[in-house]
Amino acid sequence: MDPTSCMKGLVMAGSQFRNNRSDANILQLQRQIELMISLTMTGRSVKFFNPQQILPMECLSCLCDIIEDHHTPATLSHKTIVLLNNLASYPDIRDAMHTTFNFTSSLAIFLQYHTQSPGEPLVLQTLQLLQKLTYKSKVSYPNSYMEELIRFLISHILSHESDLTAPCLGLLANLCKNNLSIQAHVKALENVKSIYRTLIAYVSHSNQSIVVYSFSILSNLCLNEEIGEKVFNAKNIYQTFQLIFNIIVNGDSSNVRRFTCDLFIGLLKSPKIQQSVVIYEHFEACLMQVLHLITMDTESATKIFELLLSFCSVNGLRCTVCRALLNTPSLQDPDRYQPQIHQRQITEPFFALVHWAGQSVETHDQAPLFALDLLKEVFEEVIDSGLSAQLSPRTDVVVPMAVEQLTPPCDTDGSVLKLKCLKTVKALDVLLVLCNDEAMKLQVAEAVGTKVCSTLLEHQYQHNRLGMTAGHCGMDGDWSEAGVDLVLHTLELMSRIKTYVANMDMMFYETLQDQRLVAFLAFSLTNDTRARVQLALRLLNQALPLPEFPAIMLGDSIAAYNAKQATERKVLNIGHMEAPGSPPGKQQKTSVNYNGTDVGKGRGKGSPHREGSVDTLIDRMNSGLEIKDVKASEIMDLYEHKLASLATKESHLQDLLEAKQLALAQADRLIAQYKSRRAQSEAEARKLASMLQDSERRSESYRDQINELRLDKERQAEDMEQLVGQNNKLQAVAEEHEQLQAAYAEQIQRVEALQRSVNAHMDEQNSLREMNEMLRRHNESLKNQIEDEKKRLTKQLKDKEVKLTEEKDKVRTLEHEKEDLETAVDKYRNELTKLEQVKKETVKKYEASIAEKDALIKTQKGELDKNAQIVAMIHNISAGVKS
């Protein structure tokens, strides 16, 4: 079924349901939701559901109304939650659900109305949906629904374990992560100690999800507190590392692996944890196991790349990661890497990393971007540490892959264009890092030509909104800033390799003098990103000496940007005066036009820009937007819902502002206390100075007394040394006398022992002589017996040999007879045609004779075998006698 028709049917069914709650309308709405569930199942493409377009927005608004209506039937609510769970699996839709439509608050309130029946699957699915929505999302606090939600979660965590325990822990972990307000609220609870005890008990649970969620909550709440020091102390931290690595390598699912990686990344932000990881003795072995997970699915590979980048940010670990990736013998094989094979068929982690870096962002989302970042870190370490001679960088694989990414994007979707531009920028970053080494720079120069750079620049000049407007209006596209970075990095690469590539220097200087570059330089120089400003200044430093560089135009563009920013600040101040506590620009952030682009993301944030956005929206609606099937009341409902959500956000921000004001007042009190304490400390310092002077005078008198005592002590020490010397001499004589007495007694004992030993040896020698004589006589009798037996066996052997010779003669005679008989048989065969009857009789006679002879031969052979066995037995006996 056509997805657009399904979405229109859902919106229409939702409108009918709001107007008339009949059973037929409920069934129709439920049927439309089931169709959308089938279209949004995991693994299917949801490109049709762009949350920046009006029809998907109306669908989400309809679903939000169903959730917020507390009289909705349970079956319809269940289907709605299932559909929202499917949609929340996609990042863009999940962000829109959380920020634009504020589904988090709606679901939290929805959950409060179903707390009476916690055993229902609806509650479990709602918790799972909230866990998806709050993953890596900022949740506003304080508010009433969030307090109720936290109370609900903690009550289920502290109660007996059930199916809700794991999702409650996961949701609480998401809420506490990077949210100081919620962390302070949880710490201020009366039963916080019970919470800590329960979480610590869950750390040893058999369910990996519960273990990871518990660790995450503990790390967010008490990592830098006393209880956190006990949980993550030096004794337990290495066991924690091993547990985390085991879950990452042998995780039950990609979801568990994702949360475990996030936990490790969060822990690595602590300096103590960083030091513990650096000295962890099993880190390299665990790292090798983690690297082999790169060949898994996109989600797992993305999280592994994030974890490896976190390792690279820790001093002392980037070199370890670099060696683990590059220090393998198989990297030396030039035919080892084949770009066309699937990543699961690549066993070498470095080749898998290169393979991921070359994948498309449309099908693999953020994985190629993280892979390029990791390659950049690896080669920075190789070059900075001088490891290129020890390791195998394999730039012959990396450089072609990076150059393949230097192609202009051809998509029209803003989000895809932004990802592709970011990927191109990161590939340029890798090439720029390689240019820091002369040998690698030559390889880059051989692979990059002037056509590649000119194509990238021309595409930005022609399609980037900033370049098209010549710097006189703000950027309202999602990918324009990424395009600016692409232009700057391309020019930086050209400046690095211009002396190694033919015609590159000429093209580089012509590009710097191109008037179309002015808008990009002006935007970069007035930007708040440090790296972008520094890169633009380096390019400007090379461009200013050129004769045709448009410096005046650049100055005008910079002045225009500064004037625009001043106007924005003025409008911003007016907005603060008109509506104190209402943050400017928040409503514009969620304004969406009918072409699917964000209206409020431009530079202008004042009321003129809002009026222009509304006018533009009306013009576009009148100029060709196909909304004939949508009623005006539905559009009004959509924007009423938006305004309500924005008002809710405004009240939340007002609460935050009041909290900040309280914090500021508290800071003022602390400053006053600090000043008073400082005055007290200065008075105490002066008092201590006077006391120090008195003590110095007393110390001088004490010093004189000490000198006199020291002289007396030296004289007494000399007398004592003489007495000690005499005493030592006497003690030495006494000790020598005692040693001589002990040696004399020891020698007497030794002589007695030797005498007893000599007597014992003489007795033993006499007994051995008698035994030797007895053995000699026995040996002579055995020799006589062996000689007699040998003679007897020799005689028997000669008799057997004579018999064997006679038998052999008989066998030869029988063989000659057999040959004669065979000759006769051949003769009779030739006469077969003439004397057939006679031959038959003769053959019968001779066959009987042959049978008798054969029997006789067999008999003789049997006797021969027996004789041979007898001969072998005789040989064996004689051999045994000889031995």
Phi, psi and omega in degrees: 000147182293127181299323180298317178297322178297317180294319178297319178297323178294316180296318180293318179295323177295321178295317178296323179294321178294323182283325184212114183271051178279163179298322181296318179292323178296316179295320179296316179296319179296322179294319179294322178295320178297322176297318178294327177298318179293330180281338185249020179294158182300133180099348180261152181283136179239034178298334180291339184258073178272115186293355178267358178260159191289321183293313173299326177295320178294325177297313179295323177296320178296316179295324178295321178296323179295318181292321184284342177278113184282355178261009178292137178301151185297320181296318179293320177297320180297314179297322180295318179296321178297316179296317179295326175297319177297316182292325182289353177284350182250127190303315183296316180293321180297318178297318179296320178298323183279315187271310187282311186262353175053048179294337183298312179293320180297317180290325178296318177292320177300322181292327180297326182281352180241016179287344179289339181233070184291345181279351182288148176298336182297320180294317179298316180292326177294319177297318178296321177294317177298323179296321177294317184292325183271000180292118181058032179237144179276128181251129182288144180201144010269153171198163188290318185293328180289323177296318178296320180296316179296320178298319179296316181296314184292324178297321178285330178291321182280341180280186180296148184295137180212188178292340181274351185296310182298309178296328177294317177297317180296319179293318178295324177296319178295319182291323183281339186291122177057029180230095185294328181295313180291323177299317179295322179297316180293319179295333182277355180292152182291325183264032183295327179293322176296323177297315180299316181298318179295317180295319179295324177293324180290344181298329180263021181286157180281339179278119183296324180298315180297320179298313183294316180298319180296315177300319181296316180294317180297318181294326180284327185273318193221028180297321183258015178252181185296315181292328176293324177294330177285319181289318184252039179283178185296334181283323185265340190294325181288325173295324177295316177301314181296320178296317180295316179297321179297320180291322179296317184283318186245034183296150180292327184207170178293332178295315178296318180296322180296313180293326179293318176297319177298322177298314181295320179297320177294321179294326183291351176284345179273131179299324179295317179296322179300315179297321180293322179293321182298322182263008179290120190288334181264014185296316183296318179295316178294323179297320178297321177294321179293322182297329180287351176279354181298333184279007182274201184291172186298315183296315180295316180298321180298315180293324178296320177297318177300318180296317180295323176294325175294320175300318182295336180281352180266131179297124178101346181259336182296322178296321178296316178298318180298314180294321180296327180280325190252341186269062177230141183297329185292343178291342181285343183283116183292338182262013186286323187263130176232110187296338187278347183280163181286151184295334179289342178271356179265121182263340181275123183302321182294318177295323176296322177297316178296321180297316179296321181297334180269001182281167182276143178285343179291322184261339185237011171054239188274351186302313178299326180293314179294325179296319177294321176299319180293320176300320178299314179298318182297313183285332172298317179294319180299317184283315183293323182268358180067039184264004184295332179282329182276322184258183180241091186295334180053053175293342177294342177262321186286316184298311177299322179296316181293322180292327178298334181280351183274058177236138181292139179289150182239016180273162178254344179287126185298319182294320178292321178298320180296316179297319180293321177295319178298320179296318178297319179297318180291325175295321176295324176299318179298315180295323179294323176295318179297331181289352176285348176247134187297315181296318179290327179298323177297320178295320178296317181296324178293329185271332184261127179246174181293330182294322180298312182293317181296324179295317179297315182294316182296324179296320179290320178300324187270334187242339180288132183298325180295316180291328181287330181266001175059028172081012183257009174213160181289167180271120179246016176253153183287331190254003186293319179296321175297325177294325176298314177299322179298316179296314182296317181290325177296316178295322178297318177296319178298320180293331180286322188250013185295333180275352183253346183245137181294134177066004181289321180295320179296316180294322181298312181290327175295321179294320179296332180268002180284132182293336180291342180282343186300317182299320180292318179294318181296316179297320182292320182290333179261012182274165180261009178264122187297314183297322180293319180294317181296319179295318178296323179293322178297319178292321179295325179298325178279337184273331186300320180290348183289144187289327186255019179289129184282072183292323181295317179296322178296317178298318178298320180294318178296318178297321179296319178295318180296319178296320179296318179293324177296319177297319179298317179296322179296314178296324180296318178294322177296319178298323178294322181289323182286321183226081181295139180088353179261112184295134181287150171081358184288321181290328180292333184297332182256005176282129185233131179273178189277356174267001177088010180254152180284129180275325189269015182260008181280189182282324180287130183234008183266182181295323177303320180294323179295318178297319177296322180296319180295316179298316179299320180298316180295318180298316181292325177294324181279343188263008176145006177285128183276089178235032182294332182276354185254129179282152179296327180295326179292320177296320178296320178299319180300312183285333173296319177296321178298314181297322178296317179295323178292323177296321177298315178298322181297318178295323177298316180293325176298318177299318179297321179297318177298320178297321178296322179295320176298318178297322179294318177297319178297321178297321177298318178298319179296322178296317178298316177300320180297319180296316179296318178296325179295319178297317178299318181295325177294318178297317178297324179296319178295318178298319178295327179295316178295320177297326179294321178297315178300316181295327178294320178296316179296323181295329177295314178296320178297328181295318178298315179299320180296323179296316179297316178297326180294320178296315177300320181296322180294317179297315179296327180293323179295314177300319180296324180295320178297315179297321179295324179295315179296317179298322180294322179296315180296320179294326179293318179297316180298317180296322180294321178297315179297321179295320179294320177297317179295322180292322179296313179299322180293322179293322178297315179296323181293320180297317179298318179296320179295321179297317178295324180291322179296317179298317180296320180292324179295316177299318181295324180294320179297316180295324179291324177297314179300318179295324178295319179295318179296318178294325180295316179295319178295324179294321179294319178296322178294324178297317179298317179297318181295321180295317178298316181293326180293318179297317181297317181291328178293319178297316179297323180295320179295318178299317180295324179294321178297314179298321180296323179294317178298318180295321179298322178297317178299319180296320179296318180299316179295325179293320178296319178297320179297321179294319178297321179294320179295325178294319179295321179298317177299322181296316180291334177294326180292333181263020185293323184292329184270318187240063185294314182292321180294321181297319181300315180295317180297319180298319179297318181296311182292326177299319177296319179296319180296319180298318179297317180296319180297320177298318179297318179299315179300321180297315180295321178296321178300317178296321177299318179298319179296318178298321179296321178294320179297316180299317180296322179294320179297315178300317180297317182296316180296322178295321178293323179294318180298320181287000000 
